Amino acid sequence: MTIRTMFAKIAGTYDAVNLVITFGLDSLWRRKAVRNCQSSGIIVDLCCGTGDFLRDIARSAPKNSILIGLDFSREMLSKALRQERVKAKRKEFILADVSNLPFRDECIDSAGVSFSFRNLTYNNPQAELYLREILRVIRHGGRFVVVETSQPTSHPLRIALHLYQGKIVPLIGGLISRNKDAYRYLGDSAMNFYSAGSVRRMLLRYGFREVNYESLMLGIACIHTCTK
């Protein structure tokens, strides 16, 4: 099963599962990252899924900003559109892949990705292509913000977290979504994803000139803020 097919199958229950398996913390972490994404220009939520991060950004975005949600899953975008309570003229959703972004060079003021960065980069042979494409469309001085799971520095906490991600997440996700394989993959990718320092080095290696990060909940998650 491809990642595209996997997300198509779990789109209907995706938000509900995330709420349960993160105890609602994913929403708090996204909101914490919003301030780093704000711009009076064009803001793009990459791999936007059902649009939660973009809606968070929209609540405090300057009135003259243009908001775009982009995802490769038609099913995820369909749900994002259904959940739009106010059809803002400045907010658009685009069906596209990060490997071939439909934007000209250096036209995006700020881009963000929440809890999908590991799908782009973990054990992915296209990781370099994705990162260079993101870098291409962000203007000089623009920002790229990543909210993602991470690796706690505490060994006991890391063991407990990996147990939860490897055993409990597939169980809960499978019960709610009826697709245990999808949450086995998502749990495994979170369990084995890179540390905050490794992500920082990767982003610097592929061309971002400044990368700062903020660990959340003792390193369970992390916000990376990158400047081109």
N, C-alpha and C positions, 0 to 999 in steps of 0.2 A: 504494500500500500504506500503510495507516494504521500508526501507531506500535504500536497494540495488536496488529495482525496481525503486524507485524514481530517483536515480542517473543515471540509465540506460536510463530513459526516457528523461532526460534533458542534457545528455552528449553533444549532438550536438550543443546546444546553450549556454552551461555553461559559457564559457569564455566571450562571448558577453554580457550576462546578468551581470556578475560580473563587467565588465568594466563600464557598464551604472549605475548600482545601487550604486557603490562605487566611481563614478566619476574618475576612474582610480587610486584611492588611494591604493587599494589592492596590486597593482603591486609595488608601492613605499614602502609600508610596508614590503612586502616580501624581497625586495632588501636590506632594512635596516637590516633585520635579517640574511642575508647571512653571514656576517662576523662572527657571533657567531656559525655558522654551520661548518665552514671550518676546514678541517683536512687533513693530508697527508695519512690517512688510509681509512677506509670504511665509507661512508656517505650514510645514508638511508633517503629518503623522504617518510614518512608514509602517507597513504591516499593521494597519490600524484595526484590523479585526472588526469587532462590532462598534468601534468608535468611542470607547470610554475615555481614552486619553485625549482625543480631540475635543470631546465635550467638556472635559475638565479645563483644557486650554481656553476654550471659547468663553468660559464664564468670566475670565478676567483679561481677555485679550483686548488690546486697543481697538477702537471702533474702525480704524482704517486698515486693520490687518486683514489678510486673505487666508482662510483656513482650508487646508486640503487633507483629506484622508485617503490613503492609497493602500490597496491590498490586492493580492492575486486570487483571493477566494470570492467568487461571485456570491456564494451563500453567506459569507460573513458580511459582505457589503450590503446585501439585501436586508439583513437583520439590522445593520447600522442605520439604514434609511428608515426602516420601520420604527426605530426607537427615537428618531428625530422628532421632538415635540414642537420645535420652532424651525421652520425652514428658512434659515438665514441665507441671504443672497451671497454673503461672503464665504459660505462653507460649501465645499464640493467634495464628492467622493469619486475616486477614479479606480477602475479595474486595471491594474498593471503590476508588473514584476519589478522588484528592486534591481534585477540584473540589467534592466533596460528602462530606466526612468524617463517618462515623457516630458522632460524639462530641458531647456537649453543650459549651457554651461553657466555656472555661477549666478543663478537667478533666484535661489532660495535663501531666505534670510535665516531661517531656523528650521531644523528637522529633528524629530524625536522618534524613538521606538521604545515601546514598553512591553517587556516580557516576550519579545520575539527575536531579540538580537541573537540569542543562542541558536535559534533555527537558521539564522543566516551564517553563523560562524563556527558552530561546534561540529567538528568532523565533517565539514562541508567543503567539497572540492572547489566550490564557487565562492568561497569566503572572500578571496582577494578581489574578485570581480564585483561583488556587492559593495565592499568598502570603497573601492576606487570609484564606483558609480555614484555612491552617496557623496564622496568628496568632490566629484566633478560638478554636481549641481549646486553645492553650497557656495555662496559668495565668499570672497576673502574677508575674514573677520566675522563670518557667520558662525553659528553654533550647531552642534549635533549633540543631542542629549539621549543617553541610554539609561533606561530603568530595567534592571535585570536581576535575577537570582545570582547569588555569589557563594563564596566559601568562607564560613566563619574561621577565624584564626584559632579559636578555642577547640582543641581536639575533642573533648567530650561532647561539645555542642555540635561539632561537625558530624560525629558518629550518629548522634540522635537525629539530626536533620536528614542524613543520608538514609537512615532506616525509615523515616517518615516518607521521604521522596520515593524510595525504592519499593516499599511495601504498602503503605497506607494510601498514597496518592492514586496508584492504579486501582486499588480496591474501591475507594470512594468515587473516583472519576468513572470507573466502569459501571458502578451501580446506578449513578445518575444519568450518564450518557448512553449506556448500553454499548460502550466501546472501550473495553479494557485495554486493548492494544494501543490506542491513541494515548491514554494516560500512562501506560507503561513507558512509551517513548518519551513523553513529556517529563515524567518523573526521573527517568534515567538521564535525560539531557541536563536537567537541573542538578542532579546529583553529581554529574561528572563535568559540569561546566567549569570554566577557568576562574581563577582567583581574580580579585579586583586588580592586583598588580599586573597580572598577565594580560588582562583586557587592556589596561592602560598602555602597556608596551606594544601590544598589537595595533592599537589605534595610532600611536606615534609612528610605528614602523610603516604604516600605510599612508602617512602624509599629514595627519593633524599635527599642528605645531604646538598645541597646548592641551593637555588632558588632566583634569582634576576629578577626583572622585570622593563621594561621601558614603561611608558604610552605614547601613541601616540595620537595626535590631541585632547588634553584635556581629554583623557581617552576613546575615541571612540573605540580604539583598544589597544592591548598590546603585547609586546614581552617578554615572559618568557624564561630565560636561566637557565637550571638546570644542576647540576653536580652530578654524581653518586659517 
